[in-house]
């Protein structure tokens, strides 16, 4: 009885979203992320990857904060909330990151502690190193089925390319 219809759904296609929370282009890309989530549901796994850029001084702290939000169960919700207010992050920095956590009903004190003790630094560092190794140069960048799609230069037609690769991978699955 090795009928694949009884073994449950195939594992989802992983779409890595290389993102930076102080990047206005990543805010624009959220529409694509929402559309992908709506179109594919649980057939895809949108995986947040961090690529803080040196030109944005709060980006590294924001990446750590996003990891804390993920740990507290509201990763993407937090990412969307911060990106929606990039200008406030530019102005206020870390206190803004804690404020957003509080607004979302997360444990803000734990956020504050996480930013001080640096418990998520290794994850962010590892993502950044991996991103550099695979050729990520800007954000947003998507990696689907081993193909890197660079949205840091232009987001024109990007979602269509992501969908094209995802559809192909799902058809093979």
C-alpha positions in Angstrom: 0.0 0.0 0.0 2.4 2.7 -1.2 -0.4 4.9 -2.6 0.9 8.5 -2.3 -2.6 9.9 -1.9 -2.8 8.3 1.5 0.6 9.5 2.8 -0.5 13.1 3.1 0.6 16.2 1.2 4.0 16.5 -0.3 6.4 18.6 1.7 5.9 22.3 0.9 8.1 24.2 -1.5 10.4 26.4 0.5 10.6 30.0 -0.6 13.4 31.9 1.2 12.8 35.6 1.5 16.0 37.4 2.2 14.9 40.6 3.8 16.0 43.6 5.8 13.6 45.3 8.1 14.9 48.9 7.4 14.6 48.4 3.6 11.8 50.3 1.9 12.0 47.8 -1.1 11.2 45.0 1.4 8.1 46.8 2.5 7.0 46.9 -1.2 7.8 43.2 -1.5 5.3 42.4 1.4 2.5 42.5 -1.2 4.3 39.7 -3.1 4.7 37.7 0.1 1.0 38.1 0.9 0.0 37.1 -2.6 2.2 34.0 -2.5 0.8 33.0 0.9 -2.7 33.5 -0.5 -2.1 31.7 -3.7 -0.3 28.6 -2.3 -1.3 28.4 1.3 0.4 25.5 3.1 1.9 24.2 -0.2 4.7 26.7 0.3 6.8 27.6 3.3 7.9 31.2 3.3 11.2 31.2 5.2 12.5 34.5 6.5 16.2 35.0 6.1 18.1 38.0 7.3 20.4 40.2 5.2 20.9 43.4 7.2 22.7 46.0 5.1 25.5 48.1 6.7 23.9 51.4 5.3 20.9 50.9 7.7 22.1 51.2 11.3 19.1 49.6 12.9 18.8 46.6 10.5 20.9 44.2 12.5 18.9 44.9 15.7 15.7 44.6 13.7 16.8 41.2 12.4 17.4 40.0 16.0 14.0 41.4 17.0 12.3 39.5 14.2 14.0 36.3 15.5 12.6 37.0 18.9 9.1 37.5 17.4 9.5 34.2 15.6 10.3 32.5 18.9 7.2 34.1 20.4 5.0 32.9 17.5 4.5 36.1 15.5 7.5 36.3 13.2 5.8 37.4 10.0 3.3 39.6 11.8 6.2 41.4 13.4 8.1 41.7 10.2 5.1 43.3 8.5 4.4 45.7 11.3 8.0 46.9 11.4 8.3 47.2 7.6 5.0 49.2 7.5 6.7 51.9 9.6 10.3 51.9 8.2 10.6 55.6 8.8 9.8 55.2 12.5 12.6 52.6 12.8 15.0 55.0 11.0 14.2 57.7 13.6 13.7 55.7 16.9 15.8 52.6 16.5 15.6 49.9 19.2 12.9 51.4 21.4 10.6 51.3 18.3 11.4 47.5 17.9 10.3 46.9 21.5 7.2 49.2 21.0 6.0 47.1 18.0 6.4 43.9 20.1 4.2 45.5 22.8 1.6 46.5 20.2 1.4 43.0 18.9 0.9 41.6 22.4 4.4 40.0 22.6 6.5 40.0 25.7 8.2 43.4 25.2 10.5 42.9 28.2 11.8 39.7 26.7 12.4 41.6 23.4 14.4 44.2 25.3 16.5 41.5 27.0 17.0 39.7 23.8 18.4 42.8 22.1 20.7 43.4 25.1 22.0 39.9 25.6 22.3 39.2 21.8 20.8 35.7 22.0 19.8 35.9 18.3 23.1 37.3 16.9 24.4 34.0 15.7 21.3 33.3 13.6 21.5 36.7 12.0 25.3 36.3 11.4 24.8 32.9 9.9 22.1 34.1 7.6 24.2 37.0 6.4 27.2 34.8 5.8 25.1 32.3 3.9 23.5 35.1 1.9 26.9 36.5 0.9 28.1 32.9 0.0 25.1 32.4 -2.4 25.4 35.8 -4.0 22.7 37.9 -2.2 23.7 41.5 -2.6 20.6 43.3 -1.8 17.1 42.9 -0.4 14.5 41.6 -1.1 16.0 38.5 -2.7 14.1 35.2 -3.1 15.6 31.7 -3.4 13.2 29.1 -4.8 14.4 25.6 -5.7 18.0 26.8 -5.7 17.3 29.7 -8.0 18.2 33.2 -6.7 15.9 36.0 -7.8 17.3 39.4 -7.0 14.6 42.0 -6.1 17.1 44.5 -4.7 17.7 45.9 -8.2 14.2 45.6 -9.6 11.0 44.0 -8.4 9.5 44.1 -11.9 8.1 40.7 -12.7 9.6 39.1 -9.6 6.5 37.6 -8.2 5.7 36.1 -11.6 9.1 34.4 -11.7 8.7 33.1 -8.1 5.3 31.7 -9.0 6.7 30.1 -12.2 9.4 28.2 -10.4 7.0 27.3 -7.5 4.4 26.0 -9.9 7.1 23.9 -11.7 8.4 22.5 -8.3 4.8 21.7 -7.1 4.1 19.9 -10.4 7.2 17.8 -9.9 6.3 17.1 -6.3 
